[in-house]
Structures are given as C-alpha cells and as structure tokens.
Amino acid sequence: MKLTIDNPILYHILKILANSNMPLGAKSISEKLEERGFHVKKETVQYYLKLLDELGLTKKVGLAGRIISKKGLEEVKKGMVRERIGSFIELREEYAYNANFDPFKRKGLVSLNIGIIRKRDLEKSLELIKACMDAKLAVSRFVKIYEREAGNTKIPKGKVGIGLVSTSVVDAALIGSRISSFPTFAGILQYSDWKPLRFVHAISYYGSTLDPIDLFIRSGFCSVKDAVERGNGNVPADVREIPLVLRKRAVEIIEQLEKIGINGAVYVSGAENDALGIPVNNYKAGVVVIAGSTPLVYLKEKGIDVEIKILAAFERIENLEEIDSLM
C-alpha cells in the first residue's frame, strides 16, 4: 500500500481508471499518462497494472482491460497528498474547457451538479429550488431530472437525480470568448437585503486536496434558507480571476448569460484588487459566482434528504428544462 502512495505513476494510473466509465488497456493508459506529462511505455504500464492487481487495487476484465476496485478508489481518495494539492482546480478546469456552451447561440455542453433525493420528495424539492431561483440565488433556472443515471452517477431505486447548472458554465462562456478564467477562492458569501455584501469565510482552491465548496456545505456555515426567505444569510460562492484588460468584454458575456436565464455571476471587481473581500492579483479582475449547488443546500436546510454530487455530469443545455415548465 505504501508503494502506491509513494509512486506518482501508480497513483495517476489509479486516477485514470477511477475517471473512466469503461475498462482501459495498457496502451490507452499510456496515452493518458502522456497527456499528464508522464512518458511511460505500454510494456511498463502492463508491469504496473500487474502490480496493482496483486495489491487488489485494480481488476482485469477479460481482454477489455482493467477497472479500479473499491479498494483502489479508497486509495485514490487518501493517497499522495502532494499529488492531490490543487487537484480540484484541475477538475474545475477540465469541466470548464470540455464544455462548449455558447451563450449567444444558447447551445452546447454545460456541467451539472446532481442532487439525489427520494422520488416522493421531487415535487416539494422543485418548489424549493424554484424559490431559490426566484431569489436569484442559483446559477440558472434550467434543470434536468434523471431517473437511472447522470454521467457516471447511478441513481438508486426509489430515488431521482436533479441536475443543476454548475458555476463552470460561467468559466466555459468566458473561455469560449477567449477570456482566461482561473478559480482562486471558494467561501461563504454574506447577503444583506437581497444583495451580496462580503465574503465571511474563504479557502484557496490552490493547496486544497478537497472541494472547498463541499467543505463549507458540510461545515454548517451556510444559511441559504435565511438568504432565500429573508434576504439576509450566507451562501456558498467562489471567485475566479480574469485579465483586467478584458473586464469590459467579460461583463458583456455575463450580461448575455443573464438574458438567457443564467444569473450566477453576481459581482465583477475593477482595479481595486478586491472582490467582496477576496484579494485579487494585480492586472486581474475577480468574478464572484454563486455555487451551483446552492439550491441543493437549501433543500438540505429545509429537511429534504439530499445527496449532493459536485460536477457529476455533462448535458447539452438544449436538453434542460426551465423550472417553471416542471411546476
């Protein structure tokens, strides 16, 4: 077990298998390692796979290749801290760059957060989500109901998944307009009189081995219920930096997003090096976006049993439905 933790190539082989929804052979793994900056021959990968099999971290599936075992998944979660530092930024960037959403054509892929609830709670949950959206405390008014699976997430019997657009839609729209967008901080954004006031807690994405938004949700620091129902409360949000010289263009993109029902971006800083209390680097502007999981946090606070999956699936925005059409 110690060998896996101390060997970055073994760790990345496990990560590659963990992120795949099908068995992979040595050649495919070798190519994916190359994309990550590791030059490993197919024959060497085959040796590593046999070693991982012996450790019980992978399983051979006939001639199709290997899959990761339950034990292997546990190892990925706790393995190599230095390799996992900033790993959630990597995931965020992957989802933002793989999305091809065009806000002007209103077409393309967007990433979704998934809330898994009991079927009998669906009607009540949609009502609560709509209330959150009406208070402009959601990324968008678009949703997708899943009954069997959403991406790699399987929906258990007797339950349904509610897909909500993630904050990555803003990054995808900016990147699609040739505006680089880099996530810097996640935190708790205080609302006062229905308006964003300041961040009261924050964690840097860089240096974190876990999703900071998920940490804040689990911590109990959120009070989305108060924000939705009274206009005064704390909601999860994050900040990304863009080039200051492209701020005007970014604002135009955000305004276009608002026209088609995507309201997640609530603040864009100027040259003051501050985005509602979060420091912004020189020659950068900070864009504050409400977490896409905010309505799901509201469900939890209202007593709905919900399992929240961050960045769980891709879906074409044309396949999503406006919340009002489901009421």
Secondary structure, 3 states (H helix, E strand, C coil): CHHHHHCHHHHHHHHHHHCCCCCECHHHHHHHHHHCCCCCCHHHHHHHHHHHHHCCCEEEECCCEEEECHHHHHHHHHCCHHHHCCHHHHHHHHHHHHCCCECCCCECEEEEEEEEEEHHHHHHHHHHHHHHHHCCCCCECEEEEECCEECCEECCCCEEEEEEECCHHHHHHHHHCCCCCEEEEEEEEEEECCEEEEEEEEEECCCCCCCHHHHHHHHCCCCHHHHHHHCCEEEEEEEEEEEHHHHHHHHHHHHHHHHCCECCEEEECCCCCEECCEECCCCEEEEEEECCCHHHHHHHHCCCCCEEEEEEEEEEHHHCEEHHHHC
